[in-house]
């Protein structure tokens, strides 16, 4: 969706007004469809619709799906709805973290400096059913992207959907974040907190990566042993993307 407005501007500059308008209209339609994926009762974006009426009533196993946070980071929107700064997107990732923390035995036994290993969705029956390297790296990248946005000076919206999450990250009472956006006294602390949270996901992967550095598709949710496709390109690509986002955020910290 990010590419459509860019394409629209490019076509307009090239004098093709018809295509520019078509690209803008397509982007607007996609935004509206994405908005419909939010379930106000659950407070999360759901991955799929189960009926033709386009309502957020996906099958229970797919209501929470790591595809949503992955879609957010891949879209690379700088801010606004469906970006990492979207309170609804952060709430969706937080709910996924809670789910996999309880579901996977390796998460209940993890070190204190590790975030939970992430899977795809409930009742995933493919091979070991997760955890997935690309999902766990994706969670790390989400937090690194958030930290980078803070470092670049983006407005951090505060709403009912993310006030508790942000307050917990800061170690502050909810009332301290009553404003519509995070105030300057909290920005540096929040930057460091999100960067540290991303590092915790990276630490979880490191704890379940063999000395060879090879990354399969999954590491077993009970034993941590590698399973599923060996040397999966997506796992390596997710590592590279997460590391690049971390480096971009840390450069801003040094400024």
PEMO-V327873 format. One record per residue. N is the residue number from 0. PHI is phi in degrees with one decimal (none if undefined). Layout:
n = [N & N]
phi = [PHI & PHI]
//
This chain:
n = [0 & 1 & 2 & 3 & 4 & 5 & 6 & 7 & 8 & 9 & 10 & 11 & 12 & 13 & 14 & 15 & 16 & 17 & 18 & 19 & 20 & 21 & 22 & 23 & 24 & 25 & 26 & 27 & 28 & 29 & 30 & 31 & 32 & 33 & 34 & 35 & 36 & 37 & 38 & 39 & 40 & 41 & 42 & 43 & 44 & 45 & 46 & 47 & 48 & 49 & 50 & 51 & 52 & 53 & 54 & 55 & 56 & 57 & 58 & 59 & 60 & 61 & 62 & 63 & 64 & 65 & 66 & 67 & 68 & 69 & 70 & 71 & 72 & 73 & 74 & 75 & 76 & 77 & 78 & 79 & 80 & 81 & 82 & 83 & 84 & 85 & 86 & 87 & 88 & 89 & 90 & 91 & 92 & 93 & 94 & 95 & 96 & 97 & 98 & 99 & 100 & 101 & 102 & 103 & 104 & 105 & 106 & 107 & 108 & 109 & 110 & 111 & 112 & 113 & 114 & 115 & 116 & 117 & 118 & 119 & 120 & 121 & 122 & 123 & 124 & 125 & 126 & 127 & 128 & 129 & 130 & 131 & 132 & 133 & 134 & 135 & 136 & 137 & 138 & 139 & 140 & 141 & 142 & 143 & 144 & 145 & 146 & 147 & 148 & 149 & 150 & 151 & 152 & 153 & 154 & 155 & 156 & 157 & 158 & 159 & 160 & 161 & 162 & 163 & 164 & 165 & 166 & 167 & 168 & 169 & 170 & 171 & 172 & 173 & 174 & 175 & 176 & 177 & 178 & 179 & 180 & 181 & 182 & 183 & 184 & 185 & 186 & 187 & 188 & 189 & 190 & 191 & 192 & 193 & 194 & 195 & 196 & 197 & 198 & 199 & 200 & 201 & 202 & 203 & 204 & 205 & 206 & 207 & 208 & 209 & 210 & 211 & 212 & 213 & 214 & 215 & 216 & 217 & 218 & 219 & 220 & 221 & 222 & 223 & 224 & 225 & 226 & 227 & 228 & 229 & 230 & 231 & 232 & 233 & 234 & 235 & 236 & 237 & 238 & 239 & 240 & 241 & 242 & 243 & 244 & 245 & 246 & 247 & 248 & 249 & 250 & 251 & 252 & 253 & 254]
phi = [none & -62.9 & -74.7 & -64.5 & -61.4 & -65.0 & -65.0 & -63.0 & -63.5 & -65.6 & -66.5 & -64.7 & -64.4 & -82.9 & 91.7 & -95.4 & -65.8 & -62.3 & -68.1 & -59.2 & -66.9 & -64.6 & -66.5 & -64.5 & -65.0 & -64.4 & -62.5 & -65.1 & -64.1 & -63.6 & -58.0 & -65.7 & -67.9 & -65.7 & -58.2 & -69.2 & -79.0 & -81.3 & -100.9 & -64.6 & -70.3 & -89.4 & 74.2 & -139.2 & -81.8 & -96.1 & -79.9 & -134.1 & -101.7 & -100.8 & -138.7 & -78.6 & -82.0 & 55.0 & -121.0 & -73.8 & -124.3 & -61.0 & -54.6 & -50.5 & -66.0 & -112.4 & -64.0 & -102.1 & -145.7 & -63.7 & -59.2 & -68.6 & -59.7 & -64.2 & -62.8 & -63.9 & -71.0 & -72.7 & -67.6 & 59.1 & -69.6 & -70.3 & -165.6 & 84.6 & -56.3 & 68.8 & -107.6 & -64.4 & -83.2 & -65.6 & -54.3 & -70.0 & -68.9 & -63.2 & -63.6 & -65.7 & -63.6 & -60.9 & -66.6 & -63.7 & -60.4 & -60.8 & -63.3 & -72.7 & -60.9 & -81.7 & -77.9 & -95.0 & -56.8 & -65.2 & -76.9 & -76.1 & -111.0 & -73.1 & -69.0 & -67.8 & -94.8 & -113.4 & -84.8 & -67.3 & -66.2 & -111.1 & -109.3 & -105.6 & -163.2 & -63.7 & 63.1 & -63.1 & -109.9 & -78.6 & 51.8 & -83.4 & 77.6 & 93.9 & -76.9 & -113.0 & -63.7 & -67.5 & -70.2 & -69.8 & -63.9 & -63.0 & -62.9 & -59.7 & -65.0 & -56.3 & -70.0 & -65.3 & -63.8 & -64.1 & -60.8 & -62.2 & -62.0 & -61.4 & -62.5 & -82.8 & 92.2 & -65.1 & -70.3 & -101.3 & -68.0 & -118.4 & -143.2 & -59.7 & -74.9 & -129.1 & -59.4 & -64.6 & -63.0 & -67.5 & -62.5 & -64.4 & -61.6 & -88.7 & 69.7 & -116.9 & -68.8 & -56.7 & -61.5 & -69.6 & -114.9 & -79.5 & -71.8 & -76.5 & -148.9 & -65.8 & -79.4 & -50.8 & -60.0 & -97.7 & -63.8 & -63.5 & -65.1 & -68.1 & -55.5 & -66.2 & -67.3 & -71.1 & -62.6 & -65.3 & -65.1 & -60.6 & -61.4 & -68.1 & -70.2 & -63.3 & -65.1 & -65.4 & -65.6 & -58.6 & -67.5 & -121.6 & -116.9 & -67.3 & -58.7 & -69.2 & 81.8 & -70.0 & -123.3 & -84.2 & -79.5 & -128.1 & -127.0 & -53.8 & -68.2 & -105.8 & -99.2 & 82.1 & -70.2 & -66.8 & -151.5 & 68.4 & -61.5 & -82.6 & 45.8 & -73.1 & -58.6 & -62.4 & -62.9 & -66.9 & -62.9 & -65.9 & -64.0 & -59.8 & -64.7 & -65.0 & -64.2 & -62.9 & -67.6 & -64.1 & -63.6 & -62.6 & -67.7 & -66.3 & -62.9 & -70.0 & -62.8 & -76.8 & -73.1]
//
